[in-house]
């Protein structure tokens, strides 16, 4: 089986965003992860959200955001995935289009964090 047409997506969830002291960025800490394997040319925003809800069934019906790690950034930089064009950017940011780290952030937790 030729794996070059597949994209391996590592979903991180159950953690939280934390401010990095002295920098204008956030990092994701804690939580767990699960992996998805999807055909690169078939990935859309709808498919990605459906697969996340299948793996993380407790998210069904709750608002959540997806953020991907921009490969090659150190320290890690995350970008929001909210449309099919963002999905294309996400795929293009992975140098070989085969492994992407995606953080699943429940909107309730994001709102509480911004108010503190």
Buried (B, 14 or more C-beta within 10 A) or exposed (E): EEEEEBBBBBBBBEBBBEEEEEEEEBBBEEEEBBEBEBEBEEBEBEBBBEBBBEBBEEBEEEEBEBBBBBBEEEEBBBBEBEEBEBBEBBBEBBEEBBBBBBBBBBEEBBEEBEEE
